[in-house]
Amino acid sequence: MKRFFQPVPKDGSPAKKRPAAAADSGDAPGATADGGGEGKLSEEPRKFLTWNANSLLLRMKSDWPSFTQFVSRLDPDVICVQEVRMPAAGSKGAPKNPSELKDDTAHHGMKSSPPFKDYRVWWSLSDSKYAGTAMFIKKKFEPKKVSFNLDRTSSKHESDGRVIIAEFESFLLLNTYAPNNGWKEEENSFQRRRKWDKRMLEFVQQVDKPLIWCGDLNVSHEEIDVSHPDFFSSAKMNGYTPPNKEDCGQPGFTPSERRRFGNILSQGKLIDAYRHLHKEKDMDCGFSWSGHPIGKYRGKRMRIDYFIVSEQLKDRIVSCEMHGRGIELEGFYGSDHCPVSLELSKTEAELPEPKASS
């Protein structure tokens, strides 16, 4: 599948030109523009937001004013969105136009309105209104490279547009929309999720700089991460029970998914930022996904949206919060997921130098 994304050179770097002064001086990306930093890093993003919008177009048509007010208050440096469900331009099966969305009306309104006019956006989209991810980065922060595939070596996109990776001088930012495990082995959904987890394990073991990994990861790691563990452990679809008990239960809370996720964190030397700060279960605002207020999933909630960071970044975690609460989906802005934020402290290189004593 070919998908729309912001036009970039073949290496995946942003098309935006560097300022002439920086280019003429030969400064490496991230060096101070005046050339006087002597290797000191320029300021990098520290405030991040992730949100599964459950169709960004629908949110823009109904819940956009309240969400934009929320973004203005929080003022994140980067916004990662999953399940945008915005198709690339062009007829199905034909080459896609790399400069247009199939329905660009709402998108143009978003780009020109505050606060989003202050951001550049990268898209990774499916051919249809399915899945897809987006990454909004404040224009003052320029990534060294943006990739759309876990191998980071080509401009091709992961199936259904599930990955965007922005590389900065001191860290990688990974935005993913993990595939749902599904309920039945014979529908190949289990195999799809196993393959995804295997590739994620390989990715986190090979990254060459600290990682910030966010998005809808479609897994609740521990019992504390769901509101009703017994309900989710025994959940079935139409009475079907998988042959392997490790695959039984609510997708996202099966023993096999939780075990594989734990292995990814362990092998990648990664920290769950929210759980690092919040040790106890919070029944009011400790979950990022909530079931529909009507039906058997009313009041049933899961934490499946994360910020995962490398151990090297653990001591820089200032806050990691979920911004929705209650079973009536307050702060979810029309989605069944609420936004999750992460803030890191400045590095020593970014802090102002102490004044010399007189």
N, C-alpha and C positions, 0 to 999 in steps of 0.2 A: 504494500500500500504506500502511496505517496501522500504526504501530509503537508499542510501549510505551516510555515514557520517564518519568523522574521528573517529576511534575506541575510545570509552570512557567507563569508568566504569559505573555501573548501575545508579549511582546518577547524571550522566551527566558531571562530572568533567573531565578536560583534563587528558589524560593518562600519560602525561609527569610527571616524578618524580620530587619532590622538591629536591633542593640541600641538601646533607647530613647534612651540618652544620645547616641549618634551621630546618630540621627534628629532629636532635638530641637535639637542644636547646629547642624545644617545642614552637617555635615562631608561632603565628597565621599567616595565609596567609596574606600577605601585610605588615607584620612587617619587619623592617630592618634586613638584613641578619646577621649583626654583633651583633645583640641582644642589641644594645645600643640605639635604638630609643625610648624605653619606650612608645610604643603605637603610635609613629609617623608613618604615612602612607608612604610606599614606593611610588615612582613616578608612576603615573597612566596615561593612554592615555589621551591626550588633543587635538590631531589633528585628525579629522575624515573626511572621504570621503564617499559619497554614489553615486551610479550610476546604473541606469537600462541599462544594456548592450545590451538588445534586441538580445540575443544569444551570450554568451561569446565565444563559439567556433568560430562563424563567425568573431567576433572582433579579436580573436587571429590569424586568418588566413589572415586578411586584414589590420586592423588598429592598430595592436599591437605595432609596433615601436613608433608611435606617442603617444599612450596612456602610454607606459612605460616611455617615456621621461617626460610626464606630471606628472606621479606619482613620478618620481625621483626629479623633481623640487619641488613639493608640499611636499613630504616626510611625508605623513600621518602616524599616529600610527595605525589606523584601517581603512580598506577599506570594505565597505558593498556593495554587488552587488545583484541586483535583475534580474529576468528573465534570468538566466544563461542558461536555456534550455540544460542541460547536464544530460542525463539519467543515472540512477544507473545501474551497471553491472548485467547481468543475463537476461534470456529470460522473456518475458512478462507473468505475472501471476505466475512466479516461484520465490522462495526465492532469494533475491539479495545478491551478494557478498559484504560484508561490507568493503572490502579492495580495491575494484577496481571500476573504472568508466567503462562504456560500451566502450567509446572511450577515452583512457587515454594518447594517444600519445602527443597531444598538452598540456595536463595538466602537464606531466612530464617536458616538455620543459619550461613551465611557472615557475614551482617550482625551477628549477635550474638556471634560468636567473635573473640578477639584474633587478629591485630592489626586485622582489618577493621572492628571496631566503631568504630574511630577515624576512619573514612572515610565520606564521603557518596558515593553512586554515581549516575552518569547512564548510561542505556542508549540505544542506537540499534539496533533489532532488526528482523530480517526477519519475515515472517509464518510462516516455517517454520524448521526447525533448519538454518539456513544463514547463513554470514557473520556480520554483526553486530559491534558494538564496545561497549566500556564504558570509563568513566573514573572512577576512584576518587580523590577529593581529600580530604586530611585536613580535618577539620571546622574547624580553626582558620584555614584559608585559604578565603576566600569569593570566588569569581569574580564579576566584574561581570555577566557574561552567558555563557550556554551555548547554543550553536547546534548544529544537526544537519545543516547543508547548507552547501556551499561559498559560497553567496551571502550567508550570515549575516543575511539579512533576514526570515526566516520560521522557524517551528517545524517545517516539513516536513522529512522525513528523506531523505537520499540513498538511492538504490536499494540495497536489501539492508543498509541501516544501516552504511554504510562510513565515516562521518565524525562526529566530535564535536570541537567547537571551544570551548575555555574562554578567555574574555578576562579577563586580569588588568590591573592598572593600567599595568604597564610592558611587557607582552608578550602575545602570543597563543600558546596551546598547541593544536596541531592533531594529532589522533589519526586516522590513516587506515588502512584495509585496502584496498589497491589491488587491482583485479581482475587476475587472472592473464591473461597475453597469450594463452595457449592455443597450439595447434599448427597450426590450419588456418584459412585465410582464409575459406573458404566457410561456416564455422560462426559467423562474425561476431565471434569473440573478438578478432581483430586490431583490428577497427573499434571495439569497445568500449574496448580499451586505448588506442587513439589518441585517442578522445574524452575519456577520463579524463585523459590527459597534457595535452591541449589546455586542459582546464578547470583543471588544476593550474597550468599556466603562467600562465594569466590570473589565478588566485588569488594566486600569489606576487608577481606584478607590481603588485597592487593593495592589498596589506595595508598598514595605516596605522600599524603599530608593529612592533617586533622580533618575529620568529617563531621558535618552537620546534616543529618538525614531526617527529613520530615515528610508528612503526608498522611494519607489514609492507608495504613499498613494492614488493615483488615485482619487484625489479630488482637486478642486480649491476653496478655502474657500470664497473669496470675489471677487467682480467685478474687483478689481485692480489686481487680480491674473490671468486674462485672457486678451489677446490682444484685442479681439473684443466681448464684453459682449453680444451685441444684436445677433450676429451670433451664438454664443454658446447657448444662451437661447432659440432660435427658431429652433435649429438644429433637424432634423428628419432623420430616416432611412427608405427609401422607402415609405415616406409619412405617416408612422404610428405615431399616437398620443396616448400615454398612457391614460387610463381613468381618472387617477388622475393627475391633473395639476402639483402637487408637484414632479412628476416623469418625467416631460417633459424637453426636452433639451438634450444637449450633455452629455453623460455619464461623470461623474466627475464634472459637473456644474449644476446638477439638484437641485432645491430648497431643496428637502428632504435630499440629500447627504450633502449639505452644512450646513443645520441645524443640522444634526446629528454630523458632524465633529466639529462644534462649541460647541456642548454640551459635546463632549469628551474632548475638550480643557478646557472648563470651569469646568466641574466636576473633571477632573484630575489635575486641577491647573497647566496647562501647557502653555508654551510660544512658539510661532512660532518664531524661532531664526532669520530667514531672515527678516520677517516683523518687528520684534523688532528693527532692525537696519536700515531697508530701508522702509521709510514711503511712498515714492512716486512711481508711476508706472514708470518702466524703459522699454521702448519699444525695446531697443537694446539687453540688456542682463538680463532682469528681469523674464525670463520664462525658465523652465527646459525641457519642451516638445515642439517640433515644428512640424507642419504638413509637409507633403512631399512638396518639392519645386515645384512640378508639380501637378496641380489639384486645386480643390476648397479649400483645406486646406492650400494652399501656403500663408505664412505670418500669419497664424492663430496659436497662441501659448498659452500654459497654464503653470501654475506653479503647478505641481502635485508631485514634489519630495521635501522632507522636512527634516529639523532637528527640532524636537519638544523637548523642554527641560522643566523639572520641574522648577517652579518659584524659587526654592532655588538656581538654577544655573544661573538665569538671569543676575546677576551682573558679572558673569565670562565669558560672551560671548564677545570674542575679535573680531571675524569676522564670517560671514556666507555669502558665495559667490556662485553664479552660474558661471560656467566656460565655457559656450557656448554663442554665440552671433549671431544675424542676422538670416535672413530667409534662408540662404544658409547652415546652420548647422555647422558653424565654431566652433570647440571645442567640437563637439558631438562624435567624434571618431567612426563614422559609425552608431551609434545608433540614434534613434529619441529622446533620452533623453541626456542631458548633465550632467556631474558630478557636484555635489554640495558639498561644504566643510564647516566644522565648526571647529573653534579653540576656546578653553577655556583657561582662565588664570590659573596659578597654584593656588592651595589652600594655605592657610596660613601654613598648615602642611608640604607642599612641598617646601616652600620657605626656603632659607638658613637662619640660625639663625644669628641675628645681632652680629657683633663682640663686645666683651666687651671693654669698654673704658679703656685705660691705666691710 
